[in-house]
Amino acid sequence: AVRIARVSDMPFGAVLCDLDGVLRLWDPDIMPRLEGAHGVPEGTLAAAAFAPACLMPAITGTITDEEWRADIAGQLTLTHGAATAQALVAGWTAIPGRVDEAVRAG
């Protein structure tokens, strides 16, 4: 029989996994392509998405991924309008990334 260990049975209290940029990889041209297609300066989407005030609640589990993306759209709406903001976030969200098979196998 296979026994599945629980965290409470282990000599440590947490497991840390680095998913994005390690196991899951993204095409580095995604954001610039989307920005170009919507007429916004390169770096706009990343600046909104990865600003500490927006990102930290998402990576610490304070908000959901959906709430984080809504916050990004909200920030982009202030400078680029709702339609552009929604299109940028929707386009970025639609890209699934790919698994780095060498890391997965390791």
Backbone hydrogen bonds, N-H to C=O, Kabsch-Sander energy under -0.5 kcal/mol:
donor,donor_aa,acceptor,acceptor_aa,energy
4,I,2,V,-0.5
5,A,3,R,-0.6
9,D,6,R,-1.9
10,M,7,V,-1.6
17,C,15,V,-0.5
19,L,17,C,-0.8
21,G,24,R,-3.3
22,V,19,L,-1.5
23,L,18,D,-0.7
23,L,19,L,-1.5
24,R,19,L,-2.9
25,L,23,L,-0.5
25,L,98,R,-3.5
30,I,27,D,-1.8
33,R,29,D,-2.4
34,L,30,I,-2.4
35,E,31,M,-2.9
36,G,32,P,-2.6
37,A,33,R,-2.4
38,H,34,L,-1.4
39,G,36,G,-1.0
40,V,35,E,-2.5
44,T,41,P,-1.9
47,A,43,G,-2.4
48,A,44,T,-1.8
49,A,45,L,-2.9
50,F,46,A,-2.8
51,A,48,A,-0.6
54,C,51,A,-1.7
55,L,51,A,-3.0
56,M,52,P,-2.3
58,A,54,C,-0.6
58,A,55,L,-0.7
59,I,55,L,-2.4
60,T,56,M,-1.6
61,G,58,A,-0.8
62,T,57,P,-1.6
63,I,57,P,-1.8
68,W,64,T,-2.4
69,R,65,D,-2.5
70,A,66,E,-2.0
71,D,67,E,-2.2
72,I,68,W,-2.3
73,A,69,R,-2.4
74,G,70,A,-2.3
75,Q,71,D,-2.4
76,L,72,I,-2.7
77,T,73,A,-2.2
78,L,74,G,-1.1
79,T,75,Q,-0.7
79,T,76,L,-0.7
80,H,76,L,-2.7
81,G,77,T,-1.6
85,A,81,G,-2.3
86,Q,82,A,-2.8
87,A,83,A,-2.1
88,L,84,T,-2.6
89,V,85,A,-2.3
90,A,86,Q,-2.6
91,G,87,A,-2.5
92,W,88,L,-2.3
93,T,89,V,-2.6
94,A,90,A,-1.7
95,I,92,W,-1.0
98,R,25,L,-2.5
100,D,23,L,-3.1
101,E,99,V,-1.1
104,R,100,D,-2.4
105,A,101,E,-2.4
106,G,102,A,-1.2
